């Protein structure tokens, strides 16, 4: 494998050579080149990868296919391919005009640069009333590009609407390589984020959600490499989409060995109606090129999330306690107070009351939609509990599921028309609940009203925002396409969250959807952390967290310590292993503390204190995946805070087997000239030794489910 040649660094931003039509977008360590051909009406891709000098970029040729009657000359190399003309690849844009036709003839009208980091290419159809703008932005201080598309129906009043049948945020062309490999995640409820790397076949490979939300079974991102990359070496191209509704990501691999990724909200059949004068703005798609393997690509995305996405990136997420696995629906003021006092003694900073506190919520068959305190369980309301939690030195949070309703609820009896439904179809209940249509302003206005009262009246500091079923019978109530709700519902959620956070700037929110079913950049722009999975088995979580961390940083990855045997899997795991697994993200506790023994309480308090000590490393530091789960007897992850000069290394062994000792763990990202002291053993090592020879594996307890944590500090 040939290593890319280094070239002198050029400033990040956008350069435009008007005579050649060449545009160069530079990040800190990558280069993206496209060429605008006004005569042909095309915007063609030239290069995406290692930096090249501007003079060379101008001279680079644009690849084109065979000039015959069966090939599309620009398939896979147009920046934003449309349906129409001799184009036979995956279109980024398809439209249905009022006469039923769909062919487009693009014409480039303008190229402009805004503030040195934002490129806009204005395009319109040669004769039909549709214009679109391709937006590219180079966010400061990183190696990620942003793209989105804005479309306008240019006809005057009285014209018929256009229907956008596919409207991609971006199409990301990749270079020619002998072959390609696709990395993505798959899974299901309680088995999210299972990483898979497979050879990419010739043709089209589609990852999608048709559920109305991001989904447990897949996630809107993909990484591609030529088949040789690993954690530390090789070129990797990554892309992700900031959407929380249905989505579609299609990877095209041509016989000419080109590849490209079309990234869109919505799935097939989920149309968007565009009225005359109307504008549609797609979600943002982000992409990164890395020369240092999958680890480098992940860190570029982690940095982007922290610097460009999160509302409060400099904050440290608190250690929380959640009552669900202790009390389930049987919450009341007394048992929550008992748990709160126990949690406070451990050093917990945030106490969260889960499902069951409202309406007639004795089980999952009733109460959703009636968001007032359960009259029997909380006869004094929530305020006395919140006040006591605050007195104990903790913040107070509650579980909510604003987008759902039970048929057995006062809300449904008053507004049965508010749910997603088709008048002549039987409504499908999942988990005994129906979905409220958040594409309707009157529904989100209702939700804002009770959420505002809940937060203001009870001193609520934190919401666990859940979403426990997918869409069915999703009809439109606005006269638009029936499936438009698969994307517009999520936009309604965004508007509600933005409104709520504007009213309560100190409010913090965790995104949840029956676990990790709503993990995406769109929700993270409006929330502070994500509930990774309903599966809290500490061994299973290693693989789940490994896949999660491919795109999303540890500082948003909520992870709990729960009881043993685990309530889902029945696996028995020592308390230290459960803590070490959860301490690799945002630590939470979810067990029944009233049943924990005093030695367990003492050990838990010690581990909570240790987590707080290393929390800045885990939540804000650099992450290196030293050993992946399932690829050997050990799993290991390193977190580094270069400014503080500290390193935390977690090591887990799920099962024991006979064999030789494991080789030392070769650490990464250290200064080879520095020296580092193990804070537990006192051993001192040079950075060169830790990088080249490695850190001796910390002593692990005998037996299965063994773990250890080593913390090193730079001394010189």
C-alpha positions in Angstrom: 0.0 0.0 0.0 1.5 3.3 -1.1 1.6 6.0 1.6 0.2 9.4 0.4 3.0 12.0 -0.2 2.8 15.0 2.1 2.5 18.5 0.6 2.9 21.8 2.3 -0.2 22.7 4.4 -2.6 25.2 2.9 -5.2 27.2 4.9 -8.5 25.4 5.5 -11.4 26.9 3.5 -12.6 27.2 -0.1 -10.5 28.3 -3.2 -12.1 29.0 -6.6 -10.1 29.1 -9.9 -12.7 30.8 -12.1 -11.0 30.2 -15.5 -10.9 26.5 -15.1 -14.1 26.3 -12.9 -12.0 24.4 -10.3 -13.0 24.6 -6.6 -10.8 23.3 -3.9 -12.2 22.7 -0.4 -9.5 22.1 2.3 -9.8 20.8 5.8 -6.8 20.6 8.1 -5.6 17.4 6.5 -7.7 16.7 3.4 -8.6 18.1 0.1 -11.9 17.9 -2.0 -11.8 19.1 -5.6 -14.7 19.6 -8.0 -15.1 21.3 -11.4 -17.9 23.5 -12.6 -18.6 23.1 -16.3 -21.1 25.9 -17.2 -21.2 24.8 -20.8 -22.3 21.3 -20.0 -24.4 22.3 -17.0 -22.5 19.9 -14.8 -20.6 19.9 -11.5 -18.1 17.0 -11.7 -15.9 15.5 -9.0 -12.2 15.5 -9.4 -10.5 14.5 -6.2 -11.2 13.7 -2.5 -8.3 12.5 -0.4 -4.8 13.7 0.6 -4.0 17.4 0.0 -2.8 18.4 -3.4 -1.4 21.9 -4.4 -3.9 24.2 -6.0 -2.0 24.3 -9.3 -2.1 20.5 -9.5 -5.8 20.5 -8.6 -6.6 22.9 -11.6 -4.7 20.5 -13.9 -6.2 17.3 -12.7 -8.4 15.6 -15.3 -12.0 14.6 -14.8 -12.7 11.0 -15.3 -15.4 10.1 -17.9 -16.6 6.7 -19.1 -16.8 5.3 -22.6 -18.5 7.5 -25.1 -21.1 5.1 -26.4 -24.9 4.6 -26.3 -25.0 2.3 -23.3 -22.8 4.2 -20.7 -23.4 7.3 -18.6 -20.2 9.3 -19.1 -20.4 10.9 -15.7 -22.0 8.1 -13.6 -20.5 8.1 -10.1 -18.4 11.3 -10.8 -21.0 14.0 -10.8 -21.3 15.9 -7.6 -25.1 15.8 -7.6 -26.4 13.5 -10.3 -30.1 14.0 -11.3 -32.5 11.9 -13.2 -32.4 12.9 -16.9 -30.1 12.6 -19.8 -27.5 9.9 -20.2 -27.2 9.2 -16.5 -27.8 5.6 -15.4 -26.3 5.6 -11.9 -27.9 6.4 -8.5 -29.6 9.8 -8.8 -29.3 12.3 -5.9 -32.4 14.1 -7.1 -35.6 12.8 -8.6 -38.7 14.9 -9.2 -42.2 14.2 -10.4 -43.6 17.1 -12.4 -47.3 17.8 -12.7 -47.4 16.0 -16.1 -45.9 12.9 -14.5 -42.5 13.3 -16.2 -39.2 13.4 -14.2 -36.3 14.3 -16.5 -34.2 17.2 -15.4 -31.7 19.3 -17.5 -29.4 21.1 -15.0 -27.8 24.5 -15.9 -25.2 26.0 -13.6 -26.1 29.7 -12.9 -23.7 30.9 -10.3 -20.8 29.9 -8.0 -20.1 32.0 -4.9 -18.1 31.7 -1.7 -19.4 33.0 1.6 -17.0 33.9 4.4 -14.2 31.9 2.9 -15.5 28.5 4.1 -18.9 28.1 2.4 -19.3 27.3 -1.2 -22.7 27.6 -3.0 -23.2 26.3 -6.5 -26.6 27.5 -7.9 -28.3 25.3 -10.5 -31.7 25.3 -12.2 -33.5 23.3 -14.7 -33.2 24.6 -18.3 -36.9 25.3 -18.7 -38.9 23.8 -15.8 -39.7 25.7 -12.5 -37.1 24.1 -10.2 -33.8 25.5 -8.9 -31.4 24.0 -6.4 -28.3 25.1 -4.6 -25.5 22.8 -3.6 -24.0 23.9 -0.3 -20.5 22.9 0.9 -19.0 24.1 4.2 -15.6 23.6 5.8 -16.2 23.8 9.6 -13.2 25.3 11.4 -10.7 23.3 13.3 -11.3 19.8 12.0 -11.2 17.4 9.0 -14.9 17.2 8.2 -16.9 18.6 5.3 -20.6 19.5 5.5 -23.0 19.4 2.5 -26.7 20.1 2.1 -29.0 21.0 -0.7 -31.7 23.7 -1.0 -34.5 23.5 -3.6 -37.0 26.1 -4.7 -40.2 25.8 -6.8 -39.7 28.9 -9.0 -43.2 29.1 -10.5 -45.6 31.8 -9.4 -48.9 31.5 -7.5 -51.5 29.1 -9.0 -48.9 26.6 -10.4 -49.2 23.0 -9.3 -46.8 21.6 -6.7 -43.8 19.5 -7.6 -43.0 16.3 -5.8 -39.5 15.5 -4.6 -39.3 11.7 -4.8 -35.7 11.6 -3.8 -33.8 14.6 -2.5 -30.4 13.8 -1.3 -28.4 16.0 1.0 -25.3 15.0 -0.9 -23.7 12.6 -3.3 -20.1 11.8 -2.2 -18.0 10.5 -5.1 -15.0 8.4 -4.2 -11.9 7.7 -6.3 -11.1 4.6 -8.4 -9.7 1.7 -6.4 -9.2 -2.0 -7.3 -11.9 -2.8 -4.8 -13.9 -1.3 -2.0 -15.0 -2.4 1.5 -18.0 -1.1 3.3 -18.2 -0.6 7.1 -21.5 -0.1 8.8 -23.6 -1.2 11.8 -26.6 -3.5 12.0 -28.6 -5.1 14.8 -31.9 -4.7 16.6 -33.5 -3.8 19.8 -31.0 -4.4 22.6 -28.4 -5.4 20.0 -27.6 -2.1 18.3 -24.4 -0.9 16.7 -23.0 -4.2 15.7 -20.0 -3.3 13.5 -19.6 -5.2 10.2 -17.0 -4.8 7.4 -17.8 -6.5 4.1 -16.5 -6.3 0.5 -18.7 -4.0 -1.5 -20.2 -5.7 -4.5 -20.6 -4.2 -7.9 -24.0 -2.5 -8.0 -26.0 -0.7 -5.4 -26.0 -1.3 -1.7 -28.7 0.5 0.3 -28.8 1.0 4.1 -32.2 2.5 5.2 -34.8 3.0 7.8 -38.5 2.9 6.9 -39.6 3.2 10.5 -40.0 7.0 10.8 -37.0 7.2 13.1 -33.3 6.4 12.9 -33.7 2.8 13.9 -32.0 0.0 15.9 -31.2 -2.2 12.9 -28.9 0.3 11.1 -27.5 3.8 11.5 -27.2 6.6 8.9 -23.5 6.4 8.3 -21.0 4.4 6.3 -17.2 4.1 6.0 -15.4 2.9 2.9 -11.8 1.8 2.3 -10.0 -0.2 -0.3 -9.9 -3.3 1.9 -6.5 -2.7 3.6 -7.3 -0.2 6.4 -7.2 -1.0 10.0 -7.4 1.0 13.2 -4.1 2.8 12.6 -3.3 2.7 8.9 -4.9 3.1 5.6 -7.2 5.6 3.8 -10.8 5.7 5.0 -13.7 7.8 3.7 -16.7 8.3 6.0 -20.1 9.9 5.7 -23.1 10.4 8.0 -26.5 12.1 7.8 -28.0 14.4 10.5 -31.6 13.1 10.4 -33.9 11.5 12.9 -36.7 10.3 10.6 -36.6 7.7 7.8 -33.4 7.8 5.8 -31.7 6.1 2.9 -28.0 5.8 2.2 -27.1 4.1 -1.2 -23.5 3.1 -2.0 -22.9 2.7 -5.7 -19.9 0.6 -6.9 -19.4 0.7 -10.7 -17.7 -1.7 -13.0 -15.1 1.0 -13.5 -14.3 0.7 -9.8 -15.6 4.1 -8.9 -17.8 4.4 -5.8 -20.2 7.0 -4.5 -22.6 7.5 -1.7 -26.0 9.2 -2.0 -27.3 10.3 1.4 -31.0 11.2 1.8 -33.7 11.6 4.3 -36.8 9.6 3.7 -37.1 6.1 2.1 -38.5 5.0 -1.2 -42.1 6.4 -1.6 -41.6 9.1 1.1 -42.2 12.2 -1.0 -42.0 15.9 -0.3 -44.4 18.2 -1.9 -43.0 21.6 -2.9 -45.5 24.3 -3.5 -45.0 27.3 -5.8 -42.4 29.6 -4.2 -41.7 26.9 -1.6 -38.2 26.1 -0.4 -37.0 22.7 0.9 -33.7 22.4 2.8 -32.3 18.9 3.3 -30.5 17.8 6.5 -26.8 18.2 6.6 -24.5 15.3 5.5 -21.0 15.2 6.9 -18.0 13.4 5.5 -14.4 12.9 6.5 -11.3 11.5 4.8 -8.6 10.0 7.0 -5.1 8.6 6.2 -4.7 7.0 9.7 -7.2 4.2 9.5 -10.6 3.8 11.1 -9.4 5.2 14.3 -8.4 8.4 12.6 -11.7 8.7 10.8 -13.6 8.1 14.1 -11.6 10.8 15.9 -12.3 13.3 13.1 -16.1 12.7 13.6 -15.8 12.8 17.4 -14.1 16.2 17.2 -16.8 17.4 14.8 -19.6 16.3 17.1 -17.9 18.0 20.1 -17.0 21.3 18.3 -19.9 21.7 15.8 -22.9 19.6 17.0 -23.4 19.4 20.7 -25.2 22.3 22.4 -22.9 22.3 25.4 -19.7 20.6 24.3 -17.5 21.9 27.2 -19.7 20.4 29.9 -19.0 17.1 31.7 -22.0 14.9 31.8 -23.1 14.0 35.3 -23.2 10.6 37.0 -26.9 9.7 37.0 -29.1 7.2 38.7 -32.3 5.9 36.9 -35.1 4.1 38.7 -36.4 1.9 35.9 -34.7 -1.4 36.7 -35.3 -1.0 40.4 -39.0 -0.2 40.4 -40.3 -0.5 36.8 -43.8 1.1 36.7 -44.3 0.8 40.5 -42.7 4.2 41.2 -44.0 6.2 44.1 -42.7 9.0 46.3 -41.5 6.7 49.1 -39.5 4.3 47.0 -38.0 7.0 44.9 -36.9 8.9 48.0 -35.2 5.7 49.4 -33.4 5.2 46.1 -32.4 8.9 45.9 -30.8 8.8 49.4 -28.9 5.7 48.5 -27.8 7.2 45.2 -26.6 10.3 46.8 -24.4 8.3 49.2 -22.6 6.9 46.1 -21.8 10.3 44.7 -24.5 10.3 42.1 -25.1 13.8 40.6 -28.4 13.4 38.8 -31.5 11.4 39.9 -34.0 10.4 37.2 -37.5 9.1 37.8 -38.4 6.8 34.9 -41.7 5.6 33.5 -44.8 5.3 35.7 -45.0 8.7 37.5 -48.0 10.1 35.5 -51.6 9.6 34.6 -53.1 6.1 35.1 -49.7 4.6 34.3 -49.8 1.3 36.2 -48.4 -0.6 33.2 -47.8 0.0 29.5 -51.5 -0.3 28.5 -52.7 3.1 29.8 -51.7 6.7 30.7 -49.4 7.8 27.9 -50.5 11.3 26.9 -51.8 12.3 30.4 -48.8 14.1 31.7 -49.8 14.9 35.3 -48.5 13.1 38.4 -50.1 9.8 39.2 -52.7 10.7 41.8 -52.2 7.7 44.0 -48.4 7.4 43.8 -47.6 11.1 43.9 -50.6 12.7 45.8 -48.5 15.7 46.5 -47.2 16.0 43.0 -43.5 15.7 41.9 -42.3 18.9 43.6 -41.7 17.4 47.1 -39.6 14.7 45.6 -37.7 17.1 43.4 -37.0 19.4 46.3 -35.6 16.5 48.4 -33.4 15.3 45.5 -32.1 18.9 45.2 -31.5 19.0 49.0 -29.4 15.8 48.7 -27.1 17.7 46.2 -28.4 16.1 43.0 -30.2 17.4 39.9 -33.7 16.1 39.2 -34.8 14.4 36.0 -37.9 12.6 34.7 -38.7 10.2 31.9 -41.1 11.5 29.2 -42.4 10.1 25.9 -44.1 13.1 24.3 -44.7 11.6 20.9 -46.8 8.6 22.0 -50.2 8.0 23.4 -52.2 5.0 24.7 -55.7 4.5 23.4 -56.6 4.2 27.1 -55.9 7.9 27.9 -57.8 11.1 28.3 -55.7 12.6 25.5 -56.7 9.9 23.0 -60.4 10.1 24.0 -60.3 13.9 23.4 -58.1 13.9 20.2 -58.2 10.5 18.4 -57.4 12.4 15.1 -54.0 13.4 16.4 -52.4 10.0 15.9 -50.8 8.7 12.7 -53.6 6.7 11.0 -55.4 6.0 7.8 -59.2 6.3 8.1 -60.1 3.0 6.5 -57.2 0.9 8.0 -57.0 -0.8 11.4 -54.6 1.1 13.7 -51.6 -1.1 14.6 -50.7 -0.8 18.3 -47.1 -1.6 19.3 -46.3 -1.7 23.0 -50.0 -0.9 23.4 -49.4 2.6 22.0 -49.9 4.9 19.0 -47.8 7.7 17.5 -48.9 11.3 17.7 -48.4 13.2 14.5 -45.7 15.8 15.3 -45.7 17.2 11.8 -48.9 19.0 13.0 -48.3 22.3 14.8 -51.3 21.9 17.0 -49.9 18.7 18.4 -46.4 20.1 19.1 -48.1 23.2 20.7 -49.9 20.9 23.1 -46.7 19.0 23.9 -44.8 22.2 24.5 -47.5 23.4 26.9 -47.3 20.4 29.3 -43.5 20.1 29.0 -43.1 23.7 29.9 -45.4 23.3 32.9 -43.6 20.1 34.0 -40.1 21.7 33.9 -41.1 25.0 35.4 -43.5 23.7 38.2 -41.2 21.0 39.4 -37.7 22.3 39.0 -36.8 19.6 36.4 -33.2 19.7 35.3 -33.1 16.8 32.9 -35.5 14.9 30.6 -35.0 11.4 29.4 -36.9 11.7 26.0 -38.1 8.3 24.9 -39.7 6.9 21.7 -40.9 3.3 21.9 -42.3 2.3 18.6 -42.0 2.7 14.8 -44.5 4.2 12.4 -47.4 2.3 10.9 -50.5 3.6 8.9 -48.6 6.9 8.6 -51.1 9.1 6.7 -50.9 12.8 6.0 -53.4 15.2 7.4 -52.2 18.3 5.5 -53.1 17.4 1.9 -49.5 16.5 1.1 -48.0 13.1 0.2 -49.1 10.4 2.6 -45.5 9.4 3.5 -44.2 12.9 3.9 -44.8 12.4 7.7 -41.9 10.0 7.7 -39.6 13.0 7.5 -41.7 15.9 8.7 -42.5 14.3 12.1 -38.8 14.5 13.0 -38.7 18.1 11.9 -41.6 18.8 14.3 -39.6 17.1 17.1 -36.7 19.4 16.3 -38.8 22.5 16.4 -40.3 21.4 19.8 -36.9 20.7 21.3 -35.5 24.0 20.0 -38.4 25.8 21.5 -38.1 24.0 24.9 -34.4 24.6 25.2 -34.7 28.2 24.3 -37.3 28.6 27.2 -35.1 26.6 29.6 -31.4 27.1 28.8 -30.3 25.0 31.8 -32.4 22.0 30.8 -30.4 19.0 29.7 -31.9 16.1 27.6 -31.1 12.5 26.8 -32.3 11.1 23.5 -33.7 7.6 23.7 -35.8 5.3 21.5 -36.2 2.0 23.2 -32.5 2.2 23.6 -30.4 3.4 20.7 -33.1 3.7 18.1 -32.6 7.5 17.7 -28.8 7.9 17.7 -28.0 10.5 15.1 -26.4 13.9 14.5 -29.8 15.6 14.2 -30.9 14.6 17.7 -27.4 15.3 19.1 -27.6 18.9 17.9 -30.6 19.3 20.3 -29.8 16.9 23.1 -26.8 16.2 25.4 -26.4 12.5 25.4 -27.9 9.3 24.0 -29.2 6.2 25.7 -27.1 3.6 23.8 -29.1 0.5 24.3 -31.7 -1.1 26.6 -29.3 -4.0 26.9 -27.2 -3.2 30.1 -25.4 -6.5 30.1 -21.8 -5.3 30.7 -20.3 -8.0 28.3 -22.8 -7.3 25.5 -22.2 -3.6 25.9 -18.6 -3.9 24.8 -19.6 -4.8 21.3 -22.5 -2.3 21.3 -20.2 0.5 22.5 -17.5 -0.4 20.0 -19.9 0.1 17.1 -21.4 3.3 18.6 -17.9 4.8 18.9 -17.2 4.5 15.2 -19.0 7.8 14.7 -20.2 9.1 18.1 -17.9 10.1 21.0 -17.8 8.5 24.4 -19.0 11.8 25.9 -22.6 11.2 24.6 -22.7 7.5 25.2 -24.9 6.8 28.2 -24.0 3.5 30.0 -25.5 2.1 33.2 -24.3 -0.3 35.9 -27.3 -2.6 36.7 -28.0 -5.6 38.8 -26.4 -9.1 38.5 -27.7 -11.4 37.1 -28.6 -9.0 34.3 -32.3 -8.6 34.0 -32.2 -9.1 30.2 -29.6 -11.8 29.6 -29.4 -13.5 33.1 -25.6 -13.2 33.0 -23.8 -12.8 36.3 -20.9 -10.3 36.2 -18.8 -8.8 39.0 -19.5 -5.3 40.0 -16.1 -4.0 38.9 -16.6 -5.3 35.4 -20.0 -3.7 35.2 -18.6 -0.4 36.3 -15.5 -0.6 34.0 -17.8 -1.3 31.0 -20.1 1.7 31.9 -17.2 4.0 32.8 -16.0 3.9 29.2 -18.9 6.3 28.4 -21.3 8.5 30.4 -21.6 6.6 33.7 -25.0 5.9 35.1 -26.4 3.5 37.7 -29.7 1.6 37.2 -29.7 -1.2 39.8 -31.9 -1.6 42.8 -29.7 0.0 45.3 -31.9 -1.0 48.2 -30.8 -4.6 47.6 -27.1 -3.9 47.2 -24.9 -5.0 50.2 -22.8 -2.6 52.2 -19.6 -3.9 50.6 -21.2 -3.4 47.1 -22.2 0.2 48.1 -18.6 0.9 49.3 -17.1 -0.5 46.1 -19.5 1.4 44.0 -18.8 4.7 45.8 -15.1 4.1 45.2 -15.6 3.4 41.5 -17.9 6.5 41.1 -15.1 8.6 42.6 -12.6 7.1 40.3 -14.8 7.8 37.3 -15.1 11.4 38.3 -11.3 11.6 38.4 -10.9 10.3 34.9 -14.2 11.7 33.5 -12.5 14.5 31.5 -10.3 12.0 29.7 -13.2 9.7 28.8 -15.8 12.4 27.8 -13.5 14.9 26.2 -10.3 13.1 25.4 -8.9 11.2 22.4 -10.2 7.6 22.0 -8.1 4.8 20.7 -9.6 1.3 20.3 -6.6 -0.9 21.2 -8.3 -4.3 21.0 -11.7 -4.8 19.5 -14.3 -7.1 21.2 -14.5 -10.5 19.6 -11.1 -10.4 17.9 -9.2 -12.0 20.7 -9.4 -12.7 24.4 -9.1 -9.1 25.5 -10.9 -5.8 24.7 -9.1 -2.6 25.4 -9.8 1.1 25.0 -7.5 4.1 25.6 -8.5 7.6 26.5 -6.0 10.4 26.4 -6.1 14.0 27.5 -2.9 15.4 26.0 -3.2 18.8 27.7 -3.6 17.2 31.2 -1.0 14.6 30.4 -3.1 11.7 31.5 -4.1 8.4 30.0 -6.8 5.9 31.0 -6.7 2.3 29.7 -9.6 0.0 30.2 -9.1 -3.8 29.7 -11.8 -6.4 29.7 -11.7 -10.2 29.4 -15.2 -11.6 28.9 -14.2 -15.3 29.1 -11.1 -17.0 30.2 -9.3 -19.7 28.4 -6.0 -21.6 28.6 -3.1 -20.0 26.7 0.0 -17.7 26.9 -0.1 -14.3 28.5 -1.4 -11.5 26.3 1.3 -9.3 24.7 1.7 -5.8 26.1 -0.8 -3.1 24.9 0.8 -0.8 22.5 -0.6 2.6 23.4 -1.2 5.4 20.8 -1.0 9.2 20.5 1.7 9.7 23.2 4.8 11.9 23.1 7.7 9.4 22.6 10.1 11.7 24.4 8.0 12.0 27.6 7.8 9.7 30.6 4.6 8.4 32.1 3.9 7.0 35.6 1.3 4.4 36.4 -0.7 6.0 39.2 -1.5 2.7 40.8 1.8 0.8 40.6 4.3 3.7 40.4 6.0 2.2 37.4 7.5 4.8 35.0 7.7 4.2 31.3 8.9 6.3 28.4 6.4 7.3 25.7 8.6 5.5 23.2 8.4 2.3 25.2 4.6 2.5 25.6 4.2 3.2 21.9 6.7 0.5 20.7 6.9 -2.2 23.3 3.6 -1.5 25.0 2.0 -1.3 28.5 2.1 -4.7 30.3 -1.4 -5.9 30.6 -2.8 -4.9 34.1 -3.4 -7.8 36.4 -6.8 -9.2 35.8 -8.8 -11.2 38.4 -9.2 -14.9 37.8 -12.1 -16.2 35.9 -14.6 -14.8 33.4 -15.7 -11.2 33.3 -12.4 -9.8 34.5 -11.4 -6.2 34.0 -8.9 -3.6 35.0 -8.2 0.1 34.7 -4.8 1.7 34.4 -4.3 5.4 34.7 -1.0 7.0 33.7 0.3 10.6 34.2 3.0 12.4 32.2 5.8 13.3 34.6 8.3 14.8 32.2 
